[in-house]
Amino acid sequence: MTDMIAPISAAFSRYTRFDPAVPVYQITDGTRPVIHRFFDSSPVSPSERYIALTEFPFQDRLPVPGDRAAVIVIDLESGAEIYRSETAAWDTQVGAQVQWGAGDDQLFFNRMDEREWRAFGVRVDPRTGQEMPLGGTIYHVSADGRLALSPDLVKITIAQAGYGVHVPAARIRSNNGTPDDDGIFVTDLATGTSRLLVSLDTIAAAIGREHFAGGGASYSFHTKWNADASRIMFILRWFPAGSRKSRNWLVTLASDGSDIQVAVSPDRWGDGHHPNWYPVGTRIVMNLPAAQGLSAKFLNIVGKIGRRLGVAGLGGGVPLRFKRVDADGSNLTSLSPHLGSGHPTIHPSERFLLSDSYLNEPPAFKDASIPLRLIDLVSGAYSIVLRIDCKPAFAGPKKEYRIDPHPAWHASGRLLAFNGAVNGIRTVFLADFKDHPLLVSNR
């Protein structure tokens, strides 16, 4: 963790509601809906000088093909916006997939060719505006800025609303079975060339084709590099024929597409969610059920009844725990006795876990505020470092417009970016952990 402290402009308002344990800055003005991307990439540039975000044109209806959001870059030292560009390749949960490469001159996001309704990534130097189009789309950029991974951003909307791009319905082709022309795509960010790295059919064969018998369709979902780009995390969603509920496999594979391993099977996954790489190596942190088998099924039934009846304490379903697992599925272990929730992320020191919560998970407060909980994985010390309002003015028919904080650490270990709401308007915040007691004691 660095001791070099980049100043944050006094132009940004301080967030003081619920008495946060660290300084928190409101980066966007709360009048225009803005988000940062996701909990596995920081919107803060490598030098900590800039922050890159997606600004929505509205938040009271779902986007349709041709609607344009804006990619913006703000100078954290001056408070000034230094870059703005419109794009039609965005969605409500991750925006235009805006993220940094290895330096402040490498900003990546997606654009849309509206003549062909083809999404493609771009590499931009936001300080000069110089731009290079890429042959593939952006979903997750390696830390060294050399390669980008992506599922099919059109088809991903079939598996999960809010994470892809919007094109006319006639341009969306559903999958059948485990196709050999869809899967994980990789783009060389220097040359712009893109290719299918490994197909869904190849991954299904490695898992075992017996799991995909009886008809159905598979789709690609989260696709992520680990820190040194030696390994890929991938979620395969299988929708059995006649079912709207997917069976999820978390698999990992080598960067060349070989050595496909099952890290978490559907039976182990249960009601779990949101795997994330550790800052170093090939370990994974994820919310997974505390109970398995019949106990999990019973608790899930109780949770569903509680949600329908609105009975306090019975709406959480199967209790989750923050768990760690190796890339090959071995060494599964609980990291903490505290309830799992939200989007768990491990601090760059690897000593601390921080996570948010969904509004329907037990850690959330009845006033629609969500805690960011910090857990010391060595001592077990636990604290709520801040609370943030996350109630959207309009949630959408499938909660496409829900406001998830998506807390994301910068590689320095100091700045944490997260989303929240100001009077129902999605807003981006930065928390400065430089002087937080737990982090100071770990130096």
C-alpha positions in Angstrom: 0.0 0.0 0.0 1.5 3.3 -1.1 2.2 6.3 1.2 2.1 8.7 -1.8 -1.1 10.6 -1.3 -2.7 12.3 -4.3 -4.9 15.2 -3.2 -8.6 15.1 -3.8 -10.1 18.4 -4.8 -12.1 20.5 -2.3 -14.6 20.9 -5.1 -16.1 17.6 -4.2 -18.7 17.6 -1.4 -18.0 15.5 1.7 -20.5 12.8 2.4 -21.2 12.7 6.2 -24.5 11.0 6.5 -24.5 8.1 9.1 -21.1 9.4 10.3 -18.7 7.4 8.1 -15.5 6.1 9.7 -13.3 7.4 6.8 -13.5 10.5 4.6 -16.0 10.1 1.8 -16.2 12.3 -1.2 -19.3 12.7 -3.5 -17.7 12.7 -7.0 -20.8 13.3 -9.1 -23.3 16.1 -8.4 -26.4 14.0 -7.7 -28.4 15.7 -10.4 -27.4 13.4 -13.3 -27.4 9.6 -13.0 -23.8 8.3 -13.0 -22.2 4.9 -12.1 -18.8 3.3 -11.9 -18.5 0.0 -13.6 -18.2 -3.0 -11.2 -16.6 -4.4 -8.1 -13.7 -6.1 -10.0 -12.2 -2.9 -11.5 -11.5 0.5 -10.0 -12.7 3.5 -11.9 -9.7 5.4 -10.5 -6.8 5.6 -12.9 -3.5 3.9 -12.1 -1.9 7.2 -10.9 -5.0 8.0 -8.8 -5.3 11.3 -10.7 -8.5 10.6 -12.7 -11.8 8.7 -12.4 -13.8 7.3 -15.4 -17.5 6.8 -15.2 -20.7 6.3 -17.3 -23.3 9.0 -17.2 -26.9 7.8 -18.1 -29.2 10.0 -20.2 -32.1 9.1 -18.0 -33.1 6.6 -15.2 -36.9 6.6 -15.5 -37.2 4.1 -18.3 -35.2 1.2 -19.8 -32.8 2.1 -22.6 -33.6 1.1 -26.1 -31.3 0.7 -29.1 -29.7 4.0 -30.1 -30.0 5.7 -26.7 -26.7 7.3 -25.8 -24.9 7.5 -22.5 -21.7 9.5 -21.9 -18.3 8.2 -20.9 -16.8 10.9 -18.7 -13.4 11.4 -17.0 -12.9 13.7 -14.0 -9.7 15.1 -12.7 -9.7 14.3 -9.0 -7.1 17.0 -8.2 -9.0 19.9 -9.9 -12.6 18.5 -9.9 -12.8 19.3 -13.6 -14.3 17.1 -16.3 -11.5 16.5 -18.9 -13.2 14.0 -21.2 -16.7 13.3 -22.5 -17.9 11.1 -25.3 -21.3 9.6 -26.1 -21.8 5.9 -26.8 -24.8 3.7 -27.6 -23.1 0.6 -26.2 -24.2 0.5 -22.6 -26.6 -1.0 -20.1 -27.9 -0.1 -16.6 -25.7 -2.1 -14.3 -22.2 -1.7 -15.8 -22.6 1.2 -18.1 -20.2 1.1 -21.1 -17.7 -1.2 -19.3 -15.4 1.8 -18.7 -12.1 0.8 -17.2 -8.4 1.6 -17.2 -5.4 -0.3 -18.6 -1.8 -0.1 -17.3 -1.6 3.8 -17.4 -3.6 6.9 -17.4 -3.4 7.0 -21.2 -5.2 3.7 -21.6 -9.0 4.0 -21.1 -11.3 1.3 -22.5 -15.0 1.2 -23.2 -17.5 0.1 -25.8 -19.1 1.8 -28.8 -21.8 0.8 -31.2 -21.8 0.7 -35.0 -25.5 1.5 -35.4 -25.5 0.8 -39.2 -24.7 -2.9 -38.4 -25.7 -2.9 -34.7 -22.2 -4.2 -33.8 -20.6 -3.4 -30.5 -16.9 -2.9 -30.4 -14.3 -1.7 -27.9 -12.1 1.4 -28.1 -8.8 2.4 -26.5 -8.7 6.1 -25.7 -6.1 8.5 -24.2 -8.6 10.8 -22.4 -6.1 13.6 -22.1 -5.6 13.9 -25.9 -8.8 12.3 -27.2 -6.7 10.0 -29.4 -8.8 6.8 -30.1 -8.2 3.4 -31.5 -11.1 1.0 -32.4 -10.8 -2.6 -31.4 -12.0 -5.8 -33.1 -13.8 -7.1 -30.0 -15.8 -5.8 -27.1 -14.6 -4.9 -23.6 -15.8 -6.7 -20.5 -12.6 -7.1 -18.4 -9.2 -5.7 -19.2 -6.0 -7.3 -17.8 -4.1 -5.2 -15.3 -1.2 -4.9 -17.7 -3.5 -3.4 -20.4 -2.5 -6.0 -23.0 -5.7 -8.1 -23.3 -9.5 -7.8 -22.9 -12.0 -10.6 -22.3 -15.6 -10.5 -23.2 -18.7 -12.7 -23.5 -21.1 -11.9 -26.3 -22.6 -8.6 -25.1 -25.8 -9.0 -27.1 -26.5 -12.5 -25.9 -25.6 -11.7 -22.3 -28.9 -9.8 -22.0 -30.7 -13.0 -22.4 -29.0 -14.5 -19.4 -28.9 -11.4 -17.2 -30.5 -8.0 -17.8 -28.4 -4.9 -17.3 -24.9 -6.2 -18.3 -24.7 -6.0 -22.1 -25.7 -3.7 -24.9 -29.0 -2.9 -26.6 -29.7 -3.8 -30.2 -32.9 -4.3 -32.2 -34.7 -7.6 -31.2 -34.2 -8.9 -34.8 -30.4 -8.8 -34.2 -30.6 -11.0 -31.1 -30.0 -14.7 -31.8 -30.7 -17.1 -28.9 -28.3 -20.0 -28.2 -29.3 -23.7 -28.4 -27.4 -26.2 -26.4 -23.7 -25.5 -26.1 -22.7 -23.7 -29.3 -19.2 -23.8 -30.7 -19.3 -20.2 -32.0 -20.0 -18.5 -28.7 -18.0 -18.4 -25.5 -15.0 -16.4 -24.3 -13.6 -13.8 -26.7 -10.2 -12.3 -26.3 -8.9 -9.0 -27.8 -5.3 -8.0 -28.2 -5.4 -4.3 -27.1 -2.2 -3.4 -29.0 -3.3 -4.6 -32.4 -7.1 -4.7 -31.9 -7.4 -8.2 -33.2 -10.1 -10.4 -31.5 -10.9 -14.1 -31.6 -13.0 -16.8 -29.9 -10.6 -18.1 -27.2 -12.7 -21.1 -26.1 -16.3 -22.1 -27.0 -19.2 -22.9 -24.7 -19.1 -26.4 -26.3 -15.5 -26.9 -25.3 -16.2 -25.8 -21.8 -19.3 -28.0 -21.5 -17.2 -31.0 -22.7 -14.7 -30.3 -20.0 -17.4 -30.1 -17.3 -19.1 -33.2 -18.6 -21.7 -33.4 -21.4 -24.1 -35.4 -19.1 -24.9 -32.1 -17.3 -26.2 -30.6 -20.4 -28.5 -33.4 -21.6 -32.3 -33.1 -22.1 -32.3 -29.8 -24.0 -31.7 -26.3 -23.0 -29.3 -23.3 -23.7 -26.0 -22.1 -22.4 -24.8 -18.5 -22.1 -21.6 -16.8 -21.1 -21.7 -14.4 -18.1 -19.0 -12.9 -16.0 -15.5 -13.3 -17.5 -12.5 -12.0 -15.6 -8.7 -12.0 -15.6 -6.8 -12.7 -12.4 -4.2 -10.2 -11.4 -1.3 -11.4 -13.6 -3.6 -12.5 -16.5 -2.4 -16.1 -16.1 -5.9 -17.4 -15.5 -9.5 -16.6 -16.4 -12.7 -16.9 -14.3 -15.9 -17.6 -16.2 -19.5 -18.2 -15.3 -21.4 -20.6 -17.6 -25.2 -20.4 -17.2 -27.3 -23.4 -18.4 -31.0 -22.9 -18.7 -32.6 -26.4 -18.9 -35.5 -26.7 -21.4 -38.7 -25.2 -19.9 -36.9 -23.5 -17.0 -36.2 -19.8 -16.4 -33.8 -20.5 -13.6 -30.2 -21.2 -14.6 -27.7 -23.8 -13.3 -24.4 -22.0 -12.8 -20.9 -23.3 -13.2 -17.9 -21.2 -12.1 -15.0 -22.5 -14.1 -11.4 -21.3 -14.4 -9.0 -21.8 -17.3 -5.5 -20.9 -18.3 -5.0 -17.7 -20.4 -4.6 -19.8 -23.6 -7.9 -21.5 -23.0 -6.5 -24.8 -21.7 -6.7 -26.5 -18.3 -10.5 -25.9 -17.8 -11.4 -26.6 -14.1 -14.6 -26.4 -12.2 -14.2 -24.2 -9.2 -17.8 -24.2 -8.1 -20.5 -26.6 -9.4 -24.2 -25.8 -9.4 -24.8 -28.0 -6.4 -22.2 -26.1 -4.4 -23.3 -22.7 -5.8 -26.9 -23.0 -4.6 -28.1 -19.4 -3.8 -24.5 -18.1 -3.9 -23.3 -15.3 -6.0 -20.5 -12.9 -7.0 -17.2 -14.6 -7.3 -14.1 -12.4 -7.4 -10.4 -13.1 -7.7 -8.0 -12.4 -4.8 -5.6 -9.5 -5.6 -2.8 -12.0 -6.2 -2.8 -15.6 -7.4 -5.6 -17.9 -8.2 -7.8 -17.9 -5.1 -11.5 -16.8 -5.4 -13.8 -15.2 -2.8 -17.5 -15.7 -3.2 -20.8 -15.7 -1.3 -21.8 -19.4 -0.9 -24.4 -21.1 1.2 -23.5 -21.9 4.8 -25.7 -25.0 4.6 -25.8 -27.7 1.9 -28.3 -30.4 0.9 -31.6 -30.7 2.7 -30.8 -28.1 5.2 -30.2 -25.5 2.5 -33.5 -26.5 0.7 -35.5 -26.1 4.0 -34.0 -22.7 4.7 -34.6 -21.6 1.1 -38.3 -22.5 1.4 -38.6 -20.6 4.7 -36.9 -17.6 3.1 -39.4 -17.6 0.2 -42.3 -17.8 2.6 -40.8 -14.9 4.6 -40.4 -12.7 1.6 -43.9 -13.3 0.4 -45.4 -12.6 3.9 -43.0 -9.8 4.7 -42.0 -11.5 8.0 -38.9 -9.9 9.4 -36.0 -12.2 9.8 -37.4 -14.9 7.4 -36.7 -13.2 4.1 -33.1 -14.1 3.6 -33.3 -17.6 2.2 -30.3 -19.8 2.7 -27.7 -17.9 4.9 -24.5 -17.1 3.0 -20.9 -17.0 4.1 -17.9 -15.4 2.6 -15.9 -18.4 1.3 -12.6 -18.9 -0.4 -11.9 -21.6 -3.0 -8.9 -22.4 -5.2 -9.2 -22.1 -9.0 -9.6 -25.9 -9.3 -12.4 -26.2 -6.7 -10.1 -27.4 -3.8 -9.6 -25.9 -0.3 -13.1 -24.5 0.1 -13.1 -22.7 3.4 -15.2 -20.0 5.3 -13.4 -16.7 5.7 -15.6 -15.3 8.5 -18.5 -16.3 10.7 -20.3 -13.1 9.5 -23.1 -13.3 7.0 -22.1 -13.1 3.4 -23.7 -10.6 1.1 -23.4 -8.3 -1.9 -20.1 -8.0 -3.8 -17.1 -9.2 -1.7 -13.7 -7.8 -2.5 -10.4 -8.5 -0.9 -8.2 -5.5 0.0 -4.8 -5.5 -1.8 -3.0 -6.4 1.5 -5.2 -9.6 1.5 -5.9 -9.1 5.2 -9.3 -7.4 4.8 -12.6 -8.3 3.2 -15.1 -5.6 2.3 -18.6 -6.1 0.9 -21.9 -4.3 0.4 -25.3 -5.9 0.4 -28.5 -6.1 -1.7 -31.5 -4.3 -0.3 -33.2 -7.7 0.3 -30.2 -9.3 2.1 -30.1 -9.3 5.9 -27.3 -6.7 6.4 -29.3 -4.0 4.6 -31.2 -1.5 6.8 -35.0 -0.9 6.6 -34.4 2.7 5.4 -32.9 1.3 2.1 -29.4 2.2 3.2 -26.7 -0.4 2.7 -23.6 -0.9 4.9 -20.1 -1.3 3.6 -18.7 -3.9 6.1 -15.0 -4.3 6.7 -13.8 -7.6 8.1 -10.2 -8.3 9.4 -9.5 -11.8 8.2 -6.8 -12.3 10.8 -8.3 -11.0 14.0 -12.0 -11.3 13.0 -12.6 -7.6 13.8 -15.7 -6.3 12.1 -17.0 -2.8 11.5 -19.5 -0.9 9.4 -17.3 1.8 7.8 -20.2 3.7 6.2 -23.8 3.4 5.1 -25.2 4.6 1.8 -28.7 5.1 0.4 -29.4 2.7 -2.5 -33.1 3.1 -3.2 -33.6 4.0 -6.9 -36.3 6.4 -8.0 -37.2 3.7 -10.6 -36.1 0.1 -10.2 -37.3 -1.3 -13.5 -39.5 -4.4 -14.1 -36.6 -6.8 -13.5 -34.7 -4.4 -11.1 -32.5 -3.4 -14.0 -32.1 0.0 -12.4 -31.3 -1.2 -8.9 -28.4 0.7 -7.4 -25.6 -1.7 -6.3 -22.6 0.0 -4.6 -20.2 -2.4 -6.3 -17.3 -1.4 -4.0 -14.0 -1.5 -5.8 -10.5 -1.0 -4.3 -7.8 0.8 -6.2 -4.6 -1.2 -6.4 -2.9 1.3 -4.0 -5.3 0.0 -1.2 -6.3 3.6 -0.3 -9.3 4.6 -2.4 -12.5 2.7 -2.6 -15.1 3.7 -5.2 -18.8 2.8 -4.8 -22.2 3.8 -6.1 -25.1 5.2 -4.1 -28.1 7.4 -4.4 -28.8 11.0 -3.7 -32.5 11.6 -3.7 -32.9 8.5 -5.9 -30.3 9.7 -8.4 -27.4 7.2 -8.8 -24.2 8.9 -7.7 -20.5 7.9 -7.4 -18.5 8.2 -4.2 -14.9 7.8 -3.1 -13.8 6.7 0.3 -10.3 7.4 1.5 -9.0 4.6 3.8 -5.5 6.1 4.3 -6.0 6.7 8.0 -8.4 3.9 8.8 -7.1 2.2 12.0 -7.2 -1.3 10.6 -5.3 -0.4 7.5 -2.8 1.8 9.3 -2.0 -1.1 11.7 -1.3 -3.4 8.7 1.4 -1.2 7.2 
